[in-house]
Amino acid sequence: MPLKALTDRLKSWPLYILPHHLVSRVVLRLTRIESRFVPTVIRRFARLFNVDLNEATHPDPAHYKTFNEFFTRTIKDGARPIENGKNNVVCPVDGRISQIGPINNGTIIQAKGRDYSLADLLGGRSQDTDAFNNGIFTTLYLSPRDYHRIHMPCGATLRSMHYIPGRLFSVAPHTVRVVPRLFARNERVVAIFDTEHGKMAMVLVGAINVAAIETVWAGLVTPPTQKQIAYKDYDTGYLNLAQGDEMGRFNMGSTVILLLEKGSFRVDLNAGDPVRMGQLLGKC
């Protein structure tokens, strides 16, 4: 076995036995504590992960009462220009491309030698999966240093939201290379939209230490954790969002999987490439 593969396995196997949800709930509480030490923690975090505080609407760490307020910070107007265009699909987050490409017969690539089922990812309803069976996808990984609000790749109308329970494996690159079907096993929130060019789905994947996932229309979706898939369908016109509008946020970092029924991504984008919210991903 190559050294890198062995290292990935050694770093990932403890996650199988960790109490994922318990650890994440502890993190939730810790990141919401108000303390005079919060600015010091923020400064050290920013140095450790090379966070550009000058991009934040409030760059002074003393502005934030809790670490979570800092982690879900807003950024200054103009810090992320949106490459507007009727057919443009822009990146919904800051991060890095984990994988990108076609959805072949209902299968999505997770990493080299690993894939998983589109139906499993979206919760199993054929009405949700059929449109994407031969569409395109990109998996976007958010590291701790990134801006953690999620925005709309194009203008769209909300049609449904699913909460899907699951584990909370880390979504760091070494874990993605090792844990089978990781994104179809982790807790996640699926939002499905209608666009002028077909359906679009945004899958917000939870992970260990991701203490909460929110959307702008439902507020806090998780926690609390549920045991069954919860489907919520919306009437046409319930919520229209424009390209670049905020649609949700992670409280701590994770992954967004973007699915399009029709379209094409830029040919110069590849797995491993860094991306920023608002930059052009492709056309629909």
Residue pairs with C-beta under 8 A, 6 or more apart in sequence:
5 177
5 178
7 174
8 174
8 175
8 177
8 178
9 178
11 174
11 175
12 170
12 174
12 175
12 178
12 179
15 169
15 170
15 175
15 179
15 208
18 208
20 167
20 168
20 169
20 208
21 168
21 225
23 168
23 208
23 209
24 168
24 206
24 208
24 209
24 210
24 211
25 211
25 223
27 209
27 211
27 252
28 211
28 212
28 223
28 251
30 67
31 66
31 67
31 68
31 71
31 211
31 251
31 252
32 66
32 67
32 68
33 66
33 67
34 65
34 66
38 61
38 64
38 65
38 66
38 67
38 70
39 61
39 62
39 64
40 61
41 67
42 61
42 64
42 67
42 70
43 61
45 51
45 67
45 70
45 144
46 53
46 61
49 143
49 144
49 145
50 145
51 145
53 59
53 60
53 61
55 75
55 76
55 79
55 147
56 73
56 74
56 75
56 76
57 73
57 74
57 75
57 76
58 64
58 73
58 74
61 70
64 70
64 73
68 211
68 251
71 148
71 251
71 252
72 148
72 149
72 249
72 250
72 251
73 147
74 149
75 147
80 94
80 147
80 276
80 277
80 278
81 278
82 90
82 243
82 244
82 278
83 90
83 278
83 279
83 280
84 243
84 244
85 280
86 196
87 197
87 283
87 284
88 154
88 243
88 280
88 283
89 153
89 154
89 258
89 260
89 263
89 265
89 280
89 281
89 282
89 283
89 284
90 151
90 153
90 154
90 243
90 244
90 277
90 278
90 279
90 280
90 281
91 140
91 153
91 275
91 276
91 277
91 278
91 279
91 280
91 281
92 140
92 150
92 151
92 152
92 153
92 202
92 247
92 256
92 258
92 277
93 140
93 142
93 146
93 147
93 148
93 149
93 150
93 151
93 256
93 275
93 277
94 142
94 146
94 147
94 275
94 276
94 277
95 140
95 141
95 142
95 143
95 146
95 256
95 274
95 275
96 140
96 141
96 143
96 272
96 273
96 274
96 275
97 138
97 139
97 140
97 141
97 269
97 270
97 271
97 272
97 273
97 274
97 275
98 111
98 139
98 140
98 141
98 173
98 176
98 255
98 271
99 108
99 109
99 110
99 111
99 137
99 138
99 139
99 271
100 137
100 138
100 139
100 265
100 269
100 270
100 271
101 109
101 136
101 137
101 138
101 265
102 134
102 135
102 136
102 137
103 118
103 132
103 133
103 134
103 135
103 136
103 137
103 259
104 134
105 133
105 134
106 117
106 118
106 119
106 129
106 133
107 115
107 116
107 117
107 118
108 115
108 116
108 117
108 118
108 121
108 137
108 139
108 183
108 257
109 115
110 116
110 139
110 176
110 181
110 182
110 183
111 176
111 177
112 177
114 177
114 180
114 181
116 180
116 181
116 182
116 183
116 184
117 181
117 184
118 129
118 132
118 133
118 259
119 126
119 129
120 181
120 184
121 183
121 184
121 188
121 190
121 203
121 257
122 128
122 129
122 132
122 162
122 190
122 192
122 201
122 203
123 162
123 164
123 190
123 229
123 231
124 229
125 231
128 160
128 162
128 190
128 192
128 201
131 198
131 199
131 261
132 199
132 201
132 259
132 260
132 261
135 198
135 259
135 260
135 261
135 262
135 263
136 259
136 260
136 263
136 264
136 265
136 282
137 257
137 258
137 259
137 260
138 257
138 258
138 265
138 269
138 281
139 183
139 255
139 256
139 257
140 255
140 256
140 257
140 258
140 275
141 171
141 172
141 173
141 176
141 255
142 148
142 250
142 253
142 254
142 255
142 256
143 253
144 252
144 253
146 253
147 277
148 249
148 250
148 251
148 252
148 253
149 246
149 248
149 249
149 277
150 202
150 204
150 246
150 247
150 248
150 249
150 250
150 256
151 244
151 245
151 246
151 247
151 277
151 278
152 241
152 242
152 243
152 244
152 245
152 246
152 247
153 200
153 202
153 243
153 258
153 281
154 195
154 200
154 243
154 284
155 195
155 196
155 240
155 241
155 242
155 243
156 193
156 194
156 195
156 200
156 240
156 241
157 193
157 194
157 195
157 236
157 237
157 238
157 239
157 240
157 241
158 191
158 192
158 193
158 217
158 234
158 238
158 239
158 240
158 241
159 192
159 193
159 194
159 199
159 233
159 234
159 236
160 190
160 191
160 192
160 231
160 232
160 233
160 234
161 189
161 190
161 191
161 192
161 215
161 217
161 218
161 221
161 232
161 234
162 189
162 190
162 192
162 229
162 230
162 231
162 232
163 189
163 221
163 222
163 226
163 229
163 230
164 187
164 188
164 189
164 190
164 229
165 187
165 225
165 226
165 227
165 228
165 229
166 185
166 186
166 187
166 188
166 206
167 185
167 186
167 187
168 186
168 187
168 206
168 207
168 208
168 210
169 175
169 179
169 182
169 185
169 186
169 207
169 208
170 207
170 208
171 182
171 183
171 186
171 205
171 207
171 254
171 255
175 182
176 182
179 185
183 203
183 205
183 255
183 257
186 205
186 206
186 207
187 205
187 206
187 222
187 225
188 203
188 204
188 205
188 206
188 213
189 203
189 204
189 206
189 213
189 215
189 221
189 222
189 248
190 201
190 202
190 203
190 204
191 201
191 202
191 203
191 204
191 215
191 247
191 248
192 199
192 200
192 201
193 199
193 200
193 201
193 202
193 241
194 200
194 236
195 284
197 261
197 262
197 263
197 284
198 260
198 261
198 262
198 263
198 284
199 260
199 261
200 258
200 259
200 260
200 261
200 284
201 257
201 258
201 259
202 247
202 248
202 256
202 257
202 258
202 259
203 256
203 257
203 258
203 259
204 213
204 215
204 248
204 250
204 254
204 256
205 254
205 255
205 256
205 257
206 213
206 222
206 254
207 252
207 253
207 254
207 255
209 252
210 250
210 251
210 252
210 253
210 254
211 223
211 251
211 252
212 220
212 222
212 223
212 250
212 251
213 220
213 221
213 222
213 248
213 249
213 250
213 251
213 254
214 220
214 221
214 248
214 249
214 251
215 221
215 247
215 248
216 241
216 245
216 246
216 247
216 248
217 238
217 239
218 232
241 247
244 278
258 281
260 284
262 284
263 282
263 283
263 284
264 282
264 283
265 281
265 282
266 280
266 281
266 282
269 275
269 281
269 282
275 281
